[in-house]
Amino acid sequence: MVEARRGDVVEAWHRVHAVAVSEGTVVEACGDPALLTYFRSSAKPIQALPIVRAQDDLDQAEIAIACASHLHRPDQLEPVHRLLTKAEATQDDLECGPEPTRIEHNCSGKHAAMLLLCRVNGWPTEGYRLASHPCQRAMLAEVAAAADVEPGSLPTAVDGCGVPTYALTLERMAKAFARLELLDGGLDVADAMRARPELIRGDGAADTELMRLGGGWVAKGGAEGLLCAARDGLGIVLKVEDGAQRPIRSSLAAFLPRLGFETGDLADVPVENSRGEVVGELRVHRIAAAR
C-alpha cells in the first residue's frame, strides 16, 4: 500500500502488486502474480525487436525512441524524424492520434518504427495499426513468443495510440522482460534504452530513473500504473490496482530491496502544489504477503 499524505493526513491509498521472475520461476511476489492486465506501452521494447533485426543501421537514439513514451521534447522528436525519413514517410502517415500533433504523440517513435518495418518488408503502410495488418500480426507473434504463450490465447484490445495491446499475467510479463536480452535483437534494444534513458520518458519517471541508477536495469512503464523492468535475467513487474502512475516509484523502492538491490532516491516522491511547493509525500505503508 502506498499512502499519499498531504500534511499529516493520508488522503489516498494505492494498492500495488509486484512480482519478480528468474529462470522462469517466481522468486518474490507481493499481491497476485496471476493478475491479468494489458501490457500497454511496457510492450514497446519487445515490439521494437522486428525492426531492430530488419534494419541494421539504427543508432541507439532511434532504437530507444521506438521503445519510448516520450514527452515530445526536441531531443526526443529528432530521432522520430530520422525514423520517418528512413521509412520514406511523413508524420501524416502516422496513425496515432494528434496529441497535439501526430509526431508529438508519446507513441510516435513506436509508430514511426512500425512504418519503417512496413517499408522494409514491402507491406502497405495504410492501416498498419490494425490487428489484421501484417505489422500487427508480427507484433502479436513477438509478444507471445517472449512471454512463451500461444498467440491465439492472448486477449487483445485497442491501445491508446490505436494499435492492439495484449493481456498477460504479471508473471508472464516479468518472464518476457527477464528474457529480453536473450531474444534476437534484445541486447541491442536493452543497450539503447540504458544508454539513452532520458528518451524513454523523462526526469522523475520511474523507468527513466531506474535505468539512471545503473547496474544494468532496463525498464519501461505503461499506462494504468504498470512498470516492467529487468536486470541480469531477473524480470520484475509492478501494477497499481487503481491505474495511478504516482505510486510506482515508491513501491519500486520498497520492492527492490527484497531482491537485494539499492534504490537510490527512488522513494523520494513529494506531493507538490501548483506553486511547486512541497505539501506532502508518497510513502509505502505496508507490503502485502504474496497470495
C-alpha positions in Angstrom: 0.0 0.0 0.0 1.3 3.4 -0.9 -0.1 6.4 1.0 -0.4 9.9 -0.4 0.0 12.3 2.5 -0.9 15.9 2.5 0.4 17.5 5.6 -0.3 15.0 8.4 -3.3 13.4 6.8 -3.4 10.4 4.4 -5.9 11.4 1.7 -5.3 8.5 -0.8 -4.2 4.9 -0.8 -2.9 2.8 -3.7 -2.6 -1.0 -3.7 0.3 -2.3 -5.8 1.0 -5.8 -7.0 4.6 -6.8 -7.6 6.3 -9.9 -9.0 9.9 -11.0 -9.8 10.8 -13.9 -12.0 14.1 -15.5 -12.6 14.8 -18.6 -14.8 11.0 -18.9 -15.4 10.2 -19.1 -11.7 8.6 -16.5 -9.4 11.2 -15.7 -6.8 9.4 -12.8 -5.0 5.9 -11.5 -5.0 3.6 -9.1 -3.2 -0.1 -9.4 -4.2 -1.1 -11.6 -7.1 1.4 -12.8 -9.7 -1.6 -14.2 -11.7 -3.3 -10.8 -12.1 -4.3 -10.3 -15.7 -3.8 -6.8 -17.2 -2.8 -5.2 -20.5 0.9 -4.9 -21.5 0.2 -1.4 -22.8 3.4 0.7 -23.6 5.6 -1.7 -21.5 5.5 -4.0 -24.5 7.4 -1.4 -26.7 10.9 -2.9 -26.1 9.5 -6.2 -27.4 7.6 -4.6 -30.2 10.8 -2.9 -31.4 12.6 -6.3 -31.9 11.4 -6.9 -35.5 12.7 -3.6 -36.8 16.0 -3.8 -34.9 16.6 -7.2 -36.7 15.5 -5.9 -40.1 17.2 -2.5 -40.2 20.9 -2.8 -39.2 21.7 0.9 -39.4 19.6 2.1 -36.5 21.5 4.1 -33.9 20.8 3.9 -30.2 18.6 7.0 -30.1 16.4 5.6 -32.9 16.0 2.3 -31.1 15.4 4.0 -27.8 12.7 6.3 -29.2 11.0 3.3 -30.8 10.6 2.0 -27.2 9.6 5.3 -25.6 6.6 7.0 -24.3 8.2 10.4 -24.8 7.3 13.9 -23.8 7.8 15.4 -27.2 10.9 17.4 -26.2 13.0 18.4 -29.2 15.7 15.8 -28.4 13.0 13.1 -28.4 11.3 14.2 -31.6 14.6 14.4 -33.6 15.1 10.6 -33.7 11.4 10.2 -34.6 12.0 12.4 -37.6 15.0 10.2 -38.6 12.9 7.0 -38.4 10.3 8.6 -40.6 13.0 9.6 -43.1 14.3 6.0 -43.3 10.7 4.8 -43.7 10.2 7.3 -46.6 7.2 8.6 -44.6 6.0 11.8 -43.0 4.1 12.5 -39.8 0.9 12.4 -41.9 1.5 8.7 -42.3 1.5 8.1 -38.5 -1.8 6.6 -37.4 -1.6 7.6 -33.8 -3.9 10.4 -32.7 -2.9 14.1 -32.6 -1.6 15.0 -29.1 -1.4 17.9 -30.1 0.1 16.7 -33.4 0.8 13.1 -34.6 4.5 13.4 -34.2 4.2 14.8 -30.7 2.1 11.9 -29.6 4.0 10.0 -26.9 3.9 6.8 -29.1 5.2 8.4 -32.3 8.5 6.6 -32.1 6.9 3.2 -32.0 4.6 4.2 -34.9 7.5 5.5 -36.9 9.4 2.2 -36.3 6.3 0.3 -37.5 6.1 2.4 -40.7 9.8 1.5 -41.3 9.1 -2.2 -40.7 6.4 -2.0 -43.3 8.7 -0.4 -45.8 11.5 -3.0 -45.2 9.0 -5.9 -45.6 7.1 -4.4 -48.6 3.9 -4.2 -46.6 1.3 -1.4 -47.3 1.6 1.4 -44.7 -2.1 2.3 -44.7 -3.9 0.6 -41.8 -0.6 -0.7 -40.3 -2.2 -0.2 -36.8 -5.0 -2.6 -37.4 -4.9 -6.1 -35.9 -5.4 -7.7 -39.4 -2.3 -6.0 -40.9 0.9 -8.0 -41.2 2.7 -5.5 -39.0 0.4 -6.1 -36.1 0.4 -9.9 -36.7 4.2 -9.7 -36.3 3.8 -7.7 -33.1 1.4 -10.3 -31.7 3.8 -13.1 -32.5 6.7 -11.3 -31.0 5.0 -10.6 -27.7 3.6 -14.2 -27.5 7.0 -15.7 -28.1 8.7 -13.5 -25.5 6.0 -14.5 -22.9 6.1 -18.1 -24.0 2.3 -18.3 -24.7 0.3 -19.2 -27.8 -0.6 -16.1 -29.8 -4.3 -17.1 -30.0 -4.5 -17.3 -26.2 -3.8 -13.6 -25.7 -6.9 -11.4 -25.0 -6.5 -8.2 -27.1 -7.9 -4.7 -27.1 -7.1 -1.4 -28.7 -4.3 0.7 -27.0 -4.5 4.4 -26.5 -2.5 5.1 -29.7 -4.7 2.8 -31.9 -2.6 -0.4 -32.2 -3.5 -3.7 -30.5 -2.5 -4.3 -26.9 -2.2 -7.7 -25.3 -3.4 -9.0 -21.9 -0.9 -11.1 -19.9 -0.5 -12.1 -16.2 2.1 -10.2 -14.3 4.2 -13.3 -14.0 4.2 -13.7 -17.8 5.2 -10.1 -18.3 8.0 -10.5 -15.9 9.1 -13.6 -17.7 9.1 -11.8 -21.0 11.3 -9.0 -19.6 13.6 -11.4 -17.9 14.3 -12.9 -21.4 14.6 -9.6 -23.3 18.4 -9.6 -23.7 18.3 -13.3 -24.8 15.9 -12.6 -27.7 17.1 -11.9 -31.2 17.8 -8.1 -31.2 17.0 -7.8 -27.5 20.5 -6.9 -26.4 20.6 -4.0 -28.9 17.2 -2.8 -27.5 18.3 -3.1 -23.9 21.7 -1.4 -24.6 20.0 1.5 -26.4 17.5 2.1 -23.6 20.2 2.0 -20.9 22.3 4.4 -23.0 19.5 6.9 -23.6 17.1 6.6 -20.6 16.1 10.3 -21.0 14.5 9.4 -24.3 12.3 6.7 -22.8 10.3 9.2 -20.7 12.0 11.9 -18.7 13.1 13.3 -15.4 11.2 11.8 -12.5 9.6 8.9 -14.4 10.1 5.5 -12.7 11.6 3.8 -15.8 14.0 6.7 -16.7 15.2 7.0 -13.1 15.6 3.2 -12.5 17.8 3.0 -15.6 19.8 6.0 -14.4 20.7 4.1 -11.2 23.0 2.0 -13.4 23.6 -1.7 -12.7 22.2 -2.8 -16.0 18.5 -2.1 -15.4 16.2 -1.8 -18.5 12.7 -0.5 -17.7 9.6 0.6 -19.4 6.4 2.0 -17.9 2.9 1.5 -19.3 -0.5 3.2 -18.9 -2.8 2.3 -16.0 0.0 2.0 -13.4 2.3 -0.5 -15.0 6.1 -0.9 -14.9 8.2 -3.7 -16.3 11.9 -4.0 -15.8 14.8 -6.5 -16.0 18.4 -6.9 -14.9 20.7 -9.9 -15.2 18.0 -12.3 -16.1 15.6 -11.1 -13.4 12.3 -9.7 -14.6 10.0 -7.6 -12.4 6.5 -6.1 -12.9 4.6 -3.7 -10.7 0.9 -3.0 -11.3 -1.1 -0.3 -9.4 -4.7 -1.6 -9.0 -6.4 1.7 -9.5 -4.2 2.6 -12.5 -2.4 5.6 -11.0 1.2 6.3 -12.0 2.4 8.1 -9.0 2.8 5.1 -6.6 5.2 3.3 -8.9 8.5 4.8 -7.7 7.6 4.4 -4.0 6.5 0.8 -4.5 9.5 0.0 -6.6 11.8 1.4 -3.9 10.1 -0.9 -1.4 10.2 -4.0 -3.6 13.7 -3.9 -4.9 15.5 -4.2 -1.5 13.6 -7.5 -1.1 15.7 -8.7 -4.1 18.9 -7.3 -2.8 19.1 -4.1 -4.8 19.8 -0.5 -3.9 17.2 2.1 -4.9 18.9 5.4 -4.6 16.4 8.2 -4.2 13.6 6.4 -6.0 11.4 6.5 -2.9 11.6 10.3 -2.6 8.3 11.3 -4.2 7.0 14.7 -2.9 3.4 15.9 -3.3 3.6 19.4 -4.8 1.0 22.1 -5.4 0.7 24.3 -8.5 3.3 26.7 -7.0 5.9 24.0 -6.8 5.7 23.9 -3.0 6.1 20.5 -1.3 2.9 19.9 0.6 3.1 16.2 1.2 4.7 12.9 0.2 4.1 9.4 -1.0 5.0 6.7 1.4 4.8 2.9 1.4 2.5 1.9 4.3 3.0 -1.9 4.1 3.7 -4.7 1.7 1.1 -7.4 1.5 2.2 -11.0 1.5 2.0 -13.0 -1.7 -1.3 -14.7 -2.2 
